[in-house]
Amino acid sequence: MACAASAAVATVGLAVSPAAAAPAGTTAAPAVSAEAEPGGACTAADLGTRHPYIKSTEVTPVITHFKGWYVTEGSTGSQKVTTTVQTVIKVTVGANASGNVEGAFPQLALTKAGATVGLNVQLEYTSTSTAATEVTWNFASPGYYGLYKGTKKVTGTYGSLHCNRAQQADGSWALKWVEGGGAGSFTTYTTLEEGAVRCEDAVPADSIMRKAQDLLDCGSAVATATHPAGEVTSAKAAEARKAAQAEQAATERAVDARTAQAPANPAPDPAPAPLAALNCQAAVYKIDVPGKPLNWSAPLLPGDGIRLRESNFLSAHLDNWKLCNVTESNGVIEASLWNWGNGGCATVPAAAANQELGVLTTASCVEDDLQRFYIYRDVPGSTKVGIQNKYSGSMAGHDRYADGEQIRQYSSGRQDGTGTYTMTVV
């Protein structure tokens, strides 16, 4: 079925004028902007890159393990106390508990978050211990102690910066860093510390030690009574532990729900897919490597990925693409990429959605976010673009320029500029 081009979407089509040719013999790598800042200038080589910026942060002291402990005159000295789990902190970036996508972008986002608050934070997908752990402490005096392990939990939100065309006040165009798809929230934490604190100790406000002291419930009858040597449980610590466990369970249920809603991994379909639900623009494009003969070509075989190929009489339109169900927001196009040769839509398979270097392929067009792409454009007169998957937030690119090389997703894009393509009207 032919694609219908509506007047509404035609106004957001790509510029079709050819880009200016590079000087003959030029071999130097494209100049990529060193630092991305909202509203800052970028270059065409940055179109295929993605950078995080931190929008908000909050630092909270958290006790991960705790035990109330009473020391008598005869039980001073070094002791090993087994603390119980109070709360569990997981490092996350993006929409799920294992992070949005593996790779450079999440680590850079967490690095910037740590720098923003002046703390060294965890950069890997990890969590605090889920098991009881021992704290060894030398008790010099009798009294009521809180043995603890704790950390500073760092949470916040981040944006995703992309290079895109922006119109200036005088009507001219320039490339600027703008917020695009892939924003989200993060959680991380600092190095764990352990210690012991008593009700009578003077400790800094908003510190990990003060948080542990609060769990002693110092004004309660439990705190002021005399006890045998050993464990003492305050109601406040028990309530806090129960609340933390409930919060963790709710978070995990939300993650499970999002995972259940994720699109199933569709099998590639070489047969033409029905286009009744797609509203495609009339223009047909090749997605080229700038100044090179190789371009995106849909898979010849089921299960294969989109590859760089040279167009010839055997291409059978597998190297021809249309933009479908096009929308535009703040100058950024969102569209499905429909392949003329096999009738499928470009997609990131669900099984590879959180994998760095996941291979793009085509599948029956079902209009989910795995098949939706943001397209960042050069100034009018140039056909250069960067392409980002909506679901994963990753940019399209390739490892090396070679016939048959697969198109993959990179969480931060290709920082050497090789993730910048051209969309050339056939």
C-alpha positions in Angstrom: 0.0 0.0 0.0 1.4 3.4 -0.9 2.1 5.9 1.9 -0.1 9.0 2.1 1.7 12.3 2.7 -0.3 14.8 4.6 0.2 18.6 4.4 0.7 18.7 8.1 3.7 16.4 8.1 5.1 17.7 4.9 6.1 20.9 6.6 8.6 19.1 8.8 10.4 17.2 6.0 14.2 17.3 5.7 16.1 19.8 3.6 17.0 18.2 0.3 19.7 20.5 -0.9 23.1 18.7 -1.2 25.7 19.5 1.4 28.8 21.3 0.4 31.5 18.9 -0.7 34.6 18.5 1.4 37.9 19.5 -0.1 39.5 16.8 -2.2 41.9 14.7 -0.2 40.6 15.7 3.2 41.2 12.9 5.7 41.2 14.6 9.1 38.5 13.5 11.6 35.6 15.9 12.0 35.9 18.5 14.7 33.6 17.5 17.6 32.7 20.1 20.2 34.6 19.6 23.4 31.8 20.4 26.0 28.1 20.4 25.5 26.1 23.0 27.3 22.4 24.0 26.8 22.3 26.7 24.1 26.0 26.3 23.3 27.3 26.0 19.7 28.0 22.6 18.2 29.1 21.3 14.8 27.7 19.0 12.2 30.0 16.2 13.5 28.1 16.4 16.8 24.7 15.5 15.2 25.2 11.8 16.1 26.3 12.4 19.7 24.5 12.6 23.0 25.6 14.3 26.2 24.0 14.4 29.7 23.5 17.5 31.8 22.3 17.5 35.4 19.0 19.3 36.0 18.5 18.6 39.7 20.2 16.8 42.6 19.4 15.8 46.2 21.8 14.3 48.8 20.3 12.3 51.6 22.2 10.4 54.4 20.9 6.8 54.5 21.5 4.0 57.0 21.9 0.7 55.1 22.6 -1.5 58.2 21.9 -0.9 61.8 21.8 -2.6 65.2 21.1 -1.1 68.6 23.6 -2.5 71.2 23.9 -2.2 74.9 27.3 -2.3 76.5 27.7 -3.1 80.3 30.7 -2.6 82.5 31.8 -6.1 81.9 31.4 -6.1 78.1 33.6 -3.2 76.9 36.4 -3.7 74.5 36.4 -4.9 70.9 33.2 -6.7 69.7 31.8 -7.9 66.4 28.2 -7.0 66.0 26.0 -8.3 63.2 23.9 -5.5 61.8 20.6 -6.1 60.0 19.7 -4.6 56.6 17.9 -1.3 57.0 17.5 -0.2 53.4 19.0 -1.1 50.0 20.1 1.5 47.5 20.4 0.5 43.8 22.3 2.6 41.2 19.9 3.4 38.4 20.0 5.7 35.4 16.8 6.0 33.3 13.6 4.0 33.3 14.5 0.7 35.0 16.6 -0.9 37.7 19.4 -1.9 35.5 19.8 1.5 34.0 18.5 2.9 30.8 21.2 1.5 28.5 24.6 0.1 29.3 27.6 2.1 28.2 29.2 5.5 28.3 26.1 7.8 28.7 25.0 6.5 32.1 28.5 6.6 33.5 29.0 10.2 32.3 25.6 11.2 33.8 26.6 9.8 37.2 30.1 11.3 37.0 28.5 14.7 36.3 26.0 14.2 39.1 28.9 13.5 41.5 30.8 16.6 40.4 27.7 18.7 40.8 27.4 17.8 44.5 31.1 17.5 45.1 31.0 13.8 46.0 32.6 10.6 44.7 29.7 8.3 43.7 29.2 4.8 42.3 29.3 4.7 38.5 28.4 1.1 38.0 25.0 -0.6 38.2 25.4 -2.0 41.7 23.6 -1.9 45.1 24.4 -1.8 48.8 24.4 -5.2 50.5 21.2 -7.1 50.9 22.6 -9.3 53.6 23.4 -8.7 57.3 27.0 -7.6 57.8 29.3 -7.3 60.8 30.7 -4.2 62.3 33.7 -4.5 64.6 34.0 -1.8 67.2 36.1 -1.1 70.3 33.7 0.0 73.0 35.6 2.1 75.5 32.6 2.9 77.8 29.3 1.3 78.8 26.2 2.7 77.3 23.6 2.4 74.6 25.1 2.4 71.0 23.9 2.4 67.5 26.2 0.3 65.2 25.7 1.3 61.6 26.8 1.2 58.0 25.6 4.1 55.9 26.1 6.2 52.8 24.9 9.4 51.1 22.2 8.7 48.5 22.4 11.0 45.5 19.3 11.3 43.4 18.1 13.7 40.7 17.2 14.3 37.1 19.2 14.6 34.0 18.6 15.9 30.5 19.9 14.6 27.2 21.7 17.2 25.0 21.8 17.0 21.3 23.1 19.1 18.4 20.3 20.4 16.3 19.4 23.4 14.0 18.1 26.5 15.8 16.8 29.6 14.1 18.4 32.9 15.3 16.6 36.2 16.0 17.8 37.6 12.6 16.2 34.6 10.8 19.6 32.8 10.2 20.2 29.2 11.3 22.9 27.8 13.6 23.7 24.5 15.3 23.0 24.5 19.0 22.9 22.1 21.9 19.3 21.5 22.7 17.5 19.1 25.0 16.2 16.1 23.1 14.9 12.6 23.8 16.3 10.5 26.6 15.9 12.5 29.8 15.3 10.8 33.1 16.2 10.3 36.7 19.2 8.7 38.5 20.1 7.2 41.9 23.6 6.5 43.1 25.5 6.6 46.4 28.8 7.4 48.0 31.4 5.0 49.6 29.9 3.2 52.6 31.0 4.2 56.1 30.5 2.4 59.4 30.7 3.4 63.0 29.0 3.6 66.4 27.1 6.5 68.0 25.5 7.1 71.4 22.6 9.3 72.3 24.9 11.7 74.2 27.3 12.2 71.3 27.3 15.6 69.6 27.3 14.8 65.8 26.9 17.1 62.8 23.4 17.7 61.6 22.4 16.0 58.3 25.3 13.5 58.7 25.2 9.7 58.3 26.1 9.4 62.0 23.1 11.7 63.0 20.8 9.5 60.9 22.0 6.5 62.9 21.6 8.4 66.2 18.0 9.1 65.2 17.3 5.4 64.9 18.3 5.0 68.5 15.1 6.8 69.4 17.0 8.6 72.2 14.0 10.0 74.0 12.1 6.7 74.3 11.9 4.4 77.3 14.0 1.8 75.5 16.9 4.3 75.1 16.9 5.4 78.8 16.4 1.9 80.4 19.1 -0.4 81.6 19.5 -3.5 79.5 21.6 -6.7 79.6 24.6 -6.6 77.3 23.7 -7.2 73.6 21.0 -6.3 71.2 18.4 -3.6 71.9 15.7 -2.9 69.3 14.0 0.5 69.2 10.6 1.0 67.7 11.8 3.8 65.6 14.5 1.6 63.9 12.0 -1.1 63.3 9.5 1.3 61.7 12.1 2.9 59.6 13.3 -0.5 58.3 9.7 -1.5 57.5 9.1 1.7 55.6 12.3 1.3 53.6 11.4 -2.3 52.7 8.0 -1.2 51.6 9.5 1.6 49.4 11.9 -0.8 47.9 9.1 -3.3 47.1 7.0 -0.6 45.5 9.9 0.5 43.3 10.6 -3.1 42.2 6.9 -3.6 41.4 7.0 -0.4 39.2 10.1 -1.7 37.4 8.5 -5.1 36.9 5.4 -3.3 35.5 7.5 -1.3 33.0 9.3 -4.4 32.0 6.1 -6.2 31.4 4.8 -3.4 29.2 8.0 -3.3 27.1 7.3 -4.4 23.5 8.1 -8.1 22.7 11.0 -8.6 20.4 9.4 -8.8 17.0 10.9 -11.2 14.5 12.2 -9.5 11.3 9.7 -9.7 8.5 11.1 -9.7 5.0 7.6 -9.5 3.5 5.9 -6.1 3.0 4.1 -5.0 6.2 0.7 -3.4 6.0 0.9 0.4 6.1 -2.7 1.2 6.9 -1.6 2.7 10.3 1.4 4.6 8.8 1.2 8.1 7.3 4.4 8.4 5.3 5.9 11.3 3.5 6.2 11.0 -0.3 10.0 11.6 -0.3 12.3 8.5 -0.4 15.7 8.8 1.2 19.1 7.0 1.3 20.8 7.2 4.7 24.4 7.8 3.6 27.7 8.1 5.3 28.7 11.7 4.3 30.9 11.8 1.3 31.0 8.0 1.0 29.1 5.5 -1.2 27.9 3.2 1.6 24.4 3.6 3.1 21.9 1.9 5.4 20.4 -1.2 3.7 17.6 -3.3 5.3 18.4 -7.0 6.1 18.2 -9.5 3.3 17.6 -12.4 5.7 15.4 -12.7 8.8 17.3 -12.1 12.0 20.0 -10.0 10.4 20.6 -6.3 11.0 20.7 -3.1 9.0 24.1 -2.9 7.3 26.2 -0.4 5.3 25.9 -1.3 1.6 26.7 0.3 -1.7 23.6 0.9 -3.9 23.4 -1.0 -7.1 20.9 -2.7 -9.4 20.6 -5.6 -6.9 19.6 -3.3 -4.0 15.9 -3.9 -4.7 15.0 -0.7 -2.7 16.4 -2.2 0.5 18.5 1.0 0.7 15.4 3.3 0.4 13.6 4.7 3.4 10.5 6.8 4.1 9.7 8.9 7.1 6.3 7.9 8.5 3.9 9.3 11.2 6.2 12.4 11.4 5.9 14.9 14.3 8.1 17.8 15.2 8.8 19.3 18.6 11.2 22.2 19.2 12.8 21.6 15.8 13.4 17.9 16.4 11.7 15.4 14.1 10.2 12.2 15.4 9.4 9.5 12.9 9.3 5.8 12.0 11.7 4.7 9.3 9.9 2.5 6.8 11.9 0.4 4.4 10.7 0.3 0.8 12.4 -2.9 0.0 11.0 -5.2 2.7 8.1 -3.2 4.0 9.4 -3.3 7.6 10.3 -0.5 10.0 13.7 0.1 11.5 13.8 -1.0 15.1 15.9 -1.8 18.1 14.9 -5.3 19.2 13.5 -5.4 22.7 16.0 -8.0 23.8 18.8 -5.6 22.9 17.2 -2.3 24.0 19.4 -2.0 27.1 22.6 -3.2 25.4 25.4 -1.0 24.2 26.2 -1.9 20.6 22.8 -3.5 20.1 22.2 -4.0 16.3 19.4 -2.2 14.6 17.2 -4.3 12.3 13.7 -4.1 10.7 10.5 -5.7 11.8 6.8 -5.5 11.1 5.6 -2.0 11.7 3.8 -1.8 15.0 4.4 1.8 16.0 6.0 1.3 19.4 8.8 3.4 20.8 11.4 0.8 19.7 10.5 1.8 16.1 10.4 5.6 16.7 13.5 7.7 16.1 14.4 11.3 16.8 16.2 13.0 13.9 18.5 15.9 14.6 19.3 18.1 11.6 22.0 20.3 10.3 21.2 23.9 9.2 19.0 24.2 6.0 21.0 23.5 2.9 22.7 20.5 4.5 21.3 16.9 4.7 23.4 15.8 7.6 21.5 14.2 10.5 21.9 12.3 13.8 19.5 9.5 14.6 18.3 8.5 18.1 16.1 5.7 19.2 13.2 6.9 21.3 12.9 3.9 23.6 16.6 3.3 24.4 17.8 6.9 24.0 20.8 5.7 22.2 22.2 7.1 18.9 22.7 5.1 15.7 26.3 4.6 14.4 28.8 2.1 13.2 32.2 0.8 14.4 34.0 1.2 11.1 33.4 2.2 7.6 33.2 -1.1 5.6 30.8 -2.9 3.3 28.5 -5.1 5.4 29.2 -3.2 8.7 26.2 -3.3 11.0 24.4 -0.2 12.3 24.4 -0.3 16.1 23.2 1.8 19.0 25.6 3.8 21.2 24.4 5.3 24.4 26.5 8.5 23.9 26.7 8.2 20.1 30.0 8.1 18.2 32.1 10.9 19.6 34.4 10.9 16.6 31.6 12.2 14.4 31.0 8.8 12.6 27.4 8.8 13.9 26.5 11.7 11.6 24.7 10.6 8.5 23.1 12.3 5.5 19.5 11.7 4.4 19.6 12.2 0.7 16.4 12.3 -1.4 16.5 9.6 -4.1 
